[in-house]
Amino acid sequence: FEADTGWHMPVTPHRANYTTADKHGGLRSMRLGIEPGDPDVFSFSPAYYKISVPANATSVTLTFWAKRLTQDTPKTAVDPTSDLYDPKEIIEGTFPWETKSQRAWYDRQEVMILQQDCFNWLATLMRELSNDGVWTQYDYDLSAFAGQDILLYFNVINNGDGERTWMY
């Protein structure tokens, strides 16, 4: 996150952004979600990055560090059928924000793999509501995506109930 290139942060009511408020290493990190002090509104806060996985790769490991926080009651797993949304709508700016009650029952932190050109969901690497509050390393095998251009999609959802959720 040291350079202002590569990462895309779609326009939402509370956008993801680079921050120096908390970081694992280097000068800054990405802040997703709504920190205390900011109004809790219904919002997604995604950031995504294109990854080209070599076709001849026999082993591909994605490693990242994250610090997850919430004022809400943590959930180790969020039912994927409880909140239905299409990441493409968020990325392309066509999400119907007026459908809040049907689209976000729970705050959550998530990491997904999307198809490069059409933004279709390929895999969920993380979908939880955590308040671990410490920098934690995550490792995921991406070898199933050999020969593909994929999007690494980080997101935090806040449902606007007054209890904020965020992640660095």
Sequence and secondary structure as in RCSB ss.txt:
>XXXX:A:sequence
FEADTGWHMPVTPHRANYTTADKHGGLRSMRLGIEPGDPDVFSFSPAYYKISVPANATSVTLTFWAKRLTQDTPK
TAVDPTSDLYDPKEIIEGTFPWETKSQRAWYDRQEVMILQQDCFNWLATLMRELSNDGVWTQYDYDLSAFAGQDI
LLYFNVINNGDGERTWMY
>XXXX:A:secstr
  SSSS B    TT  EEESSS SSSS EEEEE  TTS   EEE  EEEEEE  TT S  EEEEEE EEESS  B
SS  TTTS   HHHHHHT   GGGHHHH SS EEEEEEEETTT  EEEEEEEEB    S EEEEEE GGGTT EE
EEEEEEEEESSS  EEE 
